[in-house]
Amino acid sequence: MSRKVADSNFKKLLGKAKNYLLVHSGFDVAPIRKRIEQIPDARWLESQRQQRFDIHSDTRSLDLIHFFRDANLKPDYRELYFELQEELEPLVNRIADYYQNNGFLVRMLLTQMAPGSEIPEHVDSGPALMNCHRVHIPITTNDKVIFTVDGEKKNMQVGEFWEIDNSQDHSVENQGNEDRIHLIVDWMPNLSGQSEEDVLASLH
């Protein structure tokens, strides 16, 4: 398991918390939820994430911004991002403000979990995932969706922004009767004053 770091000053959760860091709360997700509800069901099947990773076999996803370090020199903004850009920009601005506008988006995706599904315990790895702030934003959820990080359980609420420490064991289960849809945002800080291209090159 690789845990290479591009900058020794990087700290998950900014060093403020152990497993979860509340970045923002009370955000109105109704506009983005309305747009997501209009996405055809077939489009959710286009992503290969659930095929590439066994732990995500119970999920469906939509890529908005993709970065795969062995194939991409920079984040790949997908068509869906631009379709939803008007609704996404206020959300992105909140994240950027919290991290003091130091950094850039490296990945963004929507993930859907059906009732009765789960994501088994796992640890993320690789330089890009270990050097970003991974933020989960519930768009639709219920009180029986439980996120667990390093043994600590949390029921994230709609409109909250939670950074999780994805370098620790984490899992999710949806034991409710509704789909769970999260927007996942990876924010890559630039702690060394480099260009975005240099930061990404250091991850290869």
SULPEHU-V512300 format. One record per run of one state. SS is the DSSP state (hx for helix, st for strand, lp for the rest). FROM is the first residue (numbers start at 1). TO is the last residue. Records with the same first field share a line. If there is no record, write none. Layout:
SS->FROM-TO / FROM-TO
This chain:
lp->1-11 / 16-19 / 25-29 / 38-40 / 46-48 / 53-53 / 57-58 / 67-75 / 78-78 / 84-84 / 99-103 / 114-117 / 123-126 / 131-131 / 141-144 / 150-151 / 155-160 / 165-169 / 175-179 / 189-195 / 202-204
hx->12-15 / 30-37 / 41-45 / 49-52 / 54-56 / 79-83 / 85-98 / 127-130 / 196-201
st->20-24 / 59-66 / 76-77 / 104-113 / 118-122 / 132-140 / 145-149 / 152-154 / 161-164 / 170-174 / 180-188
